[in-house]
Amino acid sequence: LSWITPPVEEGHLLVIPKRHYQSILDIEAEDYIKVHTLVRKLSPVLLRALGADGLNIGQNNGSCANQVVFHYHVHMIPRFNHNSTPSISSRGRFSDRQLKWERRLIGKEELLEVAAAIKKELDRSA
């Protein structure tokens, strides 16, 4: 589990396997299951901790698909009704503009507050 800076939204997390895999094409089933089980466990925690209205869960494979870090990881991006960019076009297809979300600078103090809120909710739900 890791933060991404700068984040797309407050609470933007990465879930990363310990072993190296370049993409979904070569990750072993056991590690895939571990990563996605954690994503599933963290999803409601992240929503409650931050008061988010929704959640993008994403993963890119290959440079043409906007993969820039060639180590398998899953993005968890909390979304809020008041400031989120729609993730799918009206025709049901992702557009390049929507896949290249603008990131925002976030201070260390805000990161620590978000981390504390997530940890508190995670401890509460354990």
C-alpha positions as CSV (number, residue, x, y, z in Angstrom):
1,L,0.0,0.0,0.0
2,S,1.4,3.4,-1.0
3,W,0.3,7.0,-1.5
4,I,0.7,8.6,-4.9
5,T,1.9,12.2,-5.0
6,P,0.7,14.3,-6.4
7,P,-2.7,12.6,-6.1
8,V,-5.7,12.8,-8.5
9,E,-7.9,13.2,-5.4
10,E,-7.4,13.2,-1.6
11,G,-6.8,9.6,-0.5
12,H,-5.5,8.3,-3.9
13,L,-3.8,5.1,-3.0
14,L,-1.8,2.4,-4.8
15,V,-2.0,-1.3,-3.9
16,I,1.3,-3.0,-5.0
17,P,2.4,-6.6,-4.7
18,K,5.7,-7.2,-3.0
19,R,7.1,-9.3,-5.9
20,H,7.8,-7.6,-9.2
21,Y,5.5,-8.1,-12.1
22,Q,5.5,-5.7,-15.1
23,S,1.8,-6.0,-15.8
24,I,-1.4,-8.0,-15.5
25,L,0.0,-10.3,-18.2
26,D,2.7,-11.8,-15.9
27,I,1.4,-11.5,-12.4
28,E,0.9,-14.8,-10.7
29,A,-2.6,-15.7,-9.7
30,E,-1.8,-15.9,-6.0
31,D,-0.4,-12.3,-5.9
32,Y,-3.2,-11.0,-8.1
33,I,-5.7,-12.4,-5.6
34,K,-3.9,-10.9,-2.7
35,V,-3.8,-7.4,-4.3
36,H,-7.4,-7.4,-5.4
37,T,-8.6,-8.9,-2.0
38,L,-6.9,-5.9,-0.3
39,V,-8.5,-3.5,-2.9
40,R,-11.9,-5.0,-2.0
41,K,-11.2,-4.7,1.7
42,L,-10.0,-1.1,1.5
43,S,-12.8,0.2,-0.8
44,P,-15.5,0.7,1.8
45,V,-12.9,1.8,4.4
46,L,-11.7,4.6,2.0
47,L,-15.3,5.7,1.2
48,R,-16.2,5.9,4.9
49,A,-13.0,7.5,6.0
50,L,-13.1,10.3,3.5
51,G,-16.8,10.7,3.0
52,A,-16.3,9.9,-0.7
53,D,-19.3,9.3,-3.0
54,G,-17.6,6.8,-5.3
55,L,-14.3,5.2,-6.2
56,N,-12.3,4.6,-9.3
57,I,-10.2,1.5,-9.3
58,G,-7.8,1.3,-12.2
59,Q,-4.8,-0.4,-13.6
60,N,-2.8,0.3,-16.8
61,N,-0.9,-2.2,-18.9
62,G,1.6,-1.1,-21.5
63,S,2.9,2.4,-22.5
64,C,0.1,2.8,-25.1
65,A,-2.4,2.4,-22.1
66,N,-0.7,5.1,-20.1
67,Q,1.4,2.7,-18.0
68,V,4.4,4.7,-16.8
69,V,5.5,2.6,-13.8
70,F,6.3,-0.8,-15.1
71,H,5.5,-2.6,-11.8
72,Y,2.0,-4.0,-11.4
73,H,-0.1,-1.8,-9.2
74,V,-3.8,-0.8,-8.7
75,H,-4.9,2.8,-8.3
76,M,-7.7,3.5,-5.8
77,I,-9.1,7.0,-6.3
78,P,-11.8,8.3,-4.0
79,R,-14.4,10.4,-5.9
80,F,-16.6,13.2,-4.6
81,N,-19.8,14.4,-6.3
82,H,-18.7,18.1,-6.0
83,N,-15.4,17.8,-8.0
84,S,-14.9,14.6,-9.9
85,T,-14.4,14.3,-13.6
86,P,-16.7,11.8,-15.1
87,S,-14.8,8.6,-15.9
88,I,-16.7,7.3,-18.9
89,S,-18.0,9.2,-21.9
90,S,-21.7,9.3,-22.8
91,R,-21.0,6.5,-25.3
92,G,-19.6,4.3,-22.6
93,R,-16.0,4.6,-23.7
94,F,-13.0,6.0,-21.8
95,S,-11.4,9.0,-23.5
96,D,-7.7,10.0,-23.3
97,R,-8.7,13.2,-21.5
98,Q,-10.5,11.2,-18.8
99,L,-7.7,8.7,-18.4
100,K,-5.1,11.4,-17.8
101,W,-6.6,13.0,-14.7
102,E,-5.0,16.2,-13.5
103,R,-3.2,15.7,-10.3
104,R,-3.1,18.3,-7.5
105,L,-0.5,19.3,-5.0
106,I,-1.2,18.2,-1.5
107,G,0.7,19.2,1.6
108,K,2.3,16.9,4.1
109,E,-0.1,17.9,6.8
110,E,-3.1,17.1,4.7
111,L,-1.6,13.7,3.7
112,L,-1.1,12.9,7.4
113,E,-4.7,13.9,8.2
114,V,-6.0,11.6,5.4
115,A,-3.7,8.8,6.5
116,A,-5.0,9.1,10.1
117,A,-8.7,9.0,8.9
118,I,-8.1,5.9,6.8
119,K,-6.2,4.2,9.7
120,K,-8.9,5.0,12.2
121,E,-11.6,3.6,9.9
122,L,-9.5,0.5,9.1
123,D,-8.9,-0.1,12.8
124,R,-12.7,0.3,13.4
125,S,-13.6,-2.2,10.7
126,A,-11.0,-4.8,11.7
